[in-house]
């Protein structure tokens, strides 16, 4: 604007204002450049001062690294010494290892032996455990048995005590009985004389009765002999009437035949007639004995000669009862083949041994 006004007021020289404007512009540029230079110097100085500081720090770090390097070298030297020591130690350790390996082999061998012995010991232990179990079971059984024995022993002791008390009581009773026995012996001595006298009188009475019975028996035998003497199958042997079995029974039979019944009826009539004359206080009995020969018999009715002889004697007794003989005056006995009167081994001896015997006797 100032240049424009100068070009309007002084028209002849118009270059000056332009020059001034150019100078002022140049001056402004220079000032600007100087300002920029100052600023750049400022910032550059700041940058350079920071780099020196970093360089100083780097130098310090280099010095520290140098120190550390020295320390590392010293440590390396120490490590080498240590390595040498370790090598020596390793050599010694290898030697020790070899020694230990040999010892380990020995220990393994010993361990194998020990394991074998341990197996044997384990097997022995199992056997011992089984034996212990067995012994425990036996001990338990023995304990039970011992307990039972103790119970039995206590019972036995109680019984012994009871027996001792009983023995004491029995001894007291025995003392009383001895006293009573002595008294009884005294009485017996007194009674003995009485008994002896009564025995004498009784013997005399019995002898009288026997003589009386013998008389009746003689009469009985005499009458029967008169009645039955005509038959050879009937005979008198001592104090017995003997009937052959063939007269009374068929072979192997216990039933009286017709001839036998006829002879037995005669016999019964005679016996009943005489029995009426015998005093009632004379205790007589007619015993009927059955006998067979020794040849064995085995039938559906009789299994042996004992049964046959007994059945024949009973058959005769039953017939006599039916003929009027009192039953309380009769007795039946079977002897089988064991009371033979002829021991010969022939048919005649067998025939004699097959018989019925009758005997008037006293009970």
HELIX and SHEET records of a PDB file:
HELIX    1   1 UNK A    2  UNK A    9  1                                   8    
HELIX    2   2 UNK A   15  UNK A  228  1                                 214    
HELIX    3   3 UNK A  245  UNK A  248  1                                   4    
HELIX    4   4 UNK A  258  UNK A  275  1                                  18    
HELIX    5   5 UNK A  305  UNK A  322  1                                  18    
HELIX    6   6 UNK A  327  UNK A  329  5                                   3    
HELIX    7   7 UNK A  347  UNK A  353  1                                   7    
SHEET    1   A 5 UNK A 234  UNK A 237  0                                        
SHEET    2   A 5 UNK A 240  UNK A 244 -1                                        
SHEET    3   A 5 UNK A 355  UNK A 362 -1                                        
SHEET    4   A 5 UNK A 284  UNK A 291 -1                                        
SHEET    5   A 5 UNK A 330  UNK A 334  1                                        
END                                                                             
